[in-house]
Structure formats: structure tokens, C-alpha cells
Amino acid sequence: MSYQAEYIWIDGTEPTRKLRSKTKIVGDGKKPPVWGFDGSSTNQATGHFSDCVLMPVFTCPDPLRGPNDVLVMCEVLNPDMTPHATNTRAAAVEAQKKYASQEPMFGIEQEYTFFKDGRPYGWPEVGFPAPQGPYYCGVGGSKMPGRDIVEAHTLACLRAGLAIEGTNAEVMMGQWEFQLGVLSPVMMGDQMWTARWLLERIAEEFEVEVSFDAKPVKGDWNGAGAHTNFSTKAMRANGGWSAIIAGCEALGTRVDEHIKNYGVGIEERLTGAHETAHWSKFSYGVSDRGSSIRIPGGVARDKKGYLEDRRPNANMDPYVVTRLITETICGAAAKPAAAKKAPAKKTAAKKVAKKAPAKKAARR
């Protein structure tokens, strides 16, 4: 029996790319083939030469349709089968191949905000809700709008076989988060874009919009980020503390490049308030949500594990972020010892080492 394949791709909208999709009926026993679309309607081509290619790269069960139907995440290629200018996955593939021996792995905490009728979901038509405080991981009453959508999305991700790890309500009313991982750089991008598509598609059924804006509401309200957890084989091994500190130091050598590629509106979100470091300053510390890079307390106790880059926006491209972090940290680790520069932030390194408890304890 033939089945439905929902082809999903990333368009060329600026400054933040959007998801597109369309359905192909595929014959029984056949795999989703290479397909195409009109790039002139997605900001990816001109009308006089508009064909773009959809190359399937990740397939999973479609939890919204029948048992045989699938979701197909695609790369966008030019007619000559080279990567399209908007294709950020191809560079992530190269970075993953180059540093495969270090086994880079990611987990991303994707925040987002529900909107309805031009305002955050659940907010009053006039004025504002109660100040931030009761919403983070809250329960009960009218202060938790959107939970039904979150539950439907979580179940859909599980049925699709995505590596969803959890969900929670965030600090601002109408704002939520899901966590995905632990995955390789490219697979993180494939699954994150698929999970985002499922979220927006499910929200359609509730007549609610999903916003990944970095600062969805101006003023004294939290922004929306995509905190990115990263580790290598060396960081995860016993005695990985020195590799974690080296990773933090490496990130401090390419601050401007990362900030420019961590999503639109980062200056509005990374103000130094609302659990952020200022976008123009780099720092790291143990259990410090006001730093650029947080080393979780449990990691400091175990002296191994991972680091959390708190700078990426909710609207970041996961292919770009995972590539940059992999290139920066793994690239520094791959340099011969004699060629490595002195630590860029000696004072920060001392500060972290001082904060790290000497006594080991089991990770939570």
C-alpha cells in the first residue's frame, strides 16, 4: 500500500529561516526519493530558474498520520546536486567527519513562546499577567496556558522516535521548553528541525502560533534561548575536568563569531539580566546562570561531563551552532601542544577551579 511522506526543509527567509513542507505519495516498498520544489516561492531561487532539489537525509515515523506514513527531513540542493547557499547542514557534516575521533555530542534545551491574537498565549487582552515567579515549572489554574499543546507535542516526538528528554514551563507565562539529546552534531540538527516542525504543526490544531523570537516581549520579561550542552569523549572520561576547562577557554577565543551566528536579536536577549551574561562579555563558571558558559554543579563534583553554552537564541540554526562549537572546541583540542595558545581567561579558570568542590559525588 502506498504511504504519505511529509518532506520538510528549511527555506531562505531572512533574517531567520522558516520551515516548509509538502506531501508526496510514495509507492509500497519504496523509499522516499529525491524530490524538488519551487525555490522562487521560498526565497531560494529566482523565477527564471526556480527548481531546487530536496534530498532526504533523516526519516522517522509520522506520529500525526497513519502507521506507515513518515516525516522526511531534507537538505536543499541546487539542480547540479551541490549544496544550496541556504544549506547549513553540509558544513555541519564536514565538521562532524573532521572531528569524529573526539566524539562530539550535544543536548539542546529549546525554549519557545505560544502566541494567540498577537499576544502571548494566556495573557490578558489589556495589560500584563502577574510578574514572573510562579510560571517556571508551575502547575495549576490559568497560569499554565499551553500545557495541552506541550503534552501533544511530547507524545508526537516519542512516537516519531525523536530523542526528546523532557519538557517544562519556562519563566515567562506562555513560554515553554523541550529538551533534545544526546546526539551527534548533525543528528541534533536533523531531529531539532523535525521536532520544531511537529510543534508548529500541532499548534495549528489549537489555533496557536509558536514563536522562537529571542525577546518575544520587550521589558522585564525573560527572553527565549536554546541552551546548548556539549561534551567530547575526553570530557566524559574520568579526569575530564581539564578538557572541560580547555573547552571553555577555547570558546573564549571566538566570541564575536559565535555571537554573530547564535540567532537574530541576541543583543536584546543577552543583556546581563534575566539569567544571561551580556553579549559583549565572555565568562564561565560553576552553576552560574549569569555566565556565558555554565559548568553544572554535578559536573564539577564528578570532575567530568559537559559544559552548557547559554548564549544561543531560541531562533538559532542548530546545524550552525553545533558546527561552530565542534570546530571551536575540537579544533583547539586537536592542535599540537606546542602550537596551543596560552589560556585566554586565566582568572576565569582559577575562579572555576576554586569553586569546584574537591569531594566527588555521584551525578544526579
Secondary structure, DSSP 8 states (H G I E B T S, - for coil): --EEEEEEEE---SSS--EEEEEEEE-TT-----EEEEGGGTTSSBTTB-EEEEEEEEEEE-TTS-TT-EEEEEEEE-TTSSB-TT--HHHHHHHHHHTGGG--EEEEEEEEEEEETTEETT--SSS--S-SSS-TT--SGGG-TTHHHHHHHHHHHHHHT--EEEEEE-SSTTEEEEEEEEE-HHHHHHHHHHHHHHHHHHHHHTT-EEE--SSSS-SSS---BEEEEEE-HHHHSTTTHHHHHHHHHHHTTSHHHHHHTS-TTHHHH-BS-SS--BTT---EEET-TTSSEEE-HHHHHHT-S-EEE---BTT--HHHHHHHHIIIIIHHHHS-GGG----S-HHHHHHHHHHS-SS-----
